[in-house]
């Protein structure tokens, strides 16, 4: 009986401590930090695929003019940009004013080899 009473008192004290505003703020900060970590871990494969694509398009980047290089750098910043480019200029009939001809064909081939086009 005394043991049960001690456990109940400990649980009550724990509940009181966890309900304190200072503890609530600390727990919210911990939750935000852990959530940010998990989001970064989720984006890691996508970022690695983008980095690999940047490496494989390196020779293309070198042969471009500065405005084309800026466009390619912006394109390779996110998965959404790559998917949109691929849909419009590789699968669609739109003409890209920055990347065209054999450069566009090469870039489309390299994009198609990456896991960036798979739905996640």
Secondary structure, DSSP 8 states (H G I E B T S, - for coil): -HHHHHHHHHHHHHHHHHTSHHHHHHHHHHHHHHHHHHHHHHHHHHHHHHHHHHHHTHHHHHTS-HHHHHHHHHHTT-HHHHHHHIIIIIIS----SSS-THHHHHHHHHHHTSGGGS--
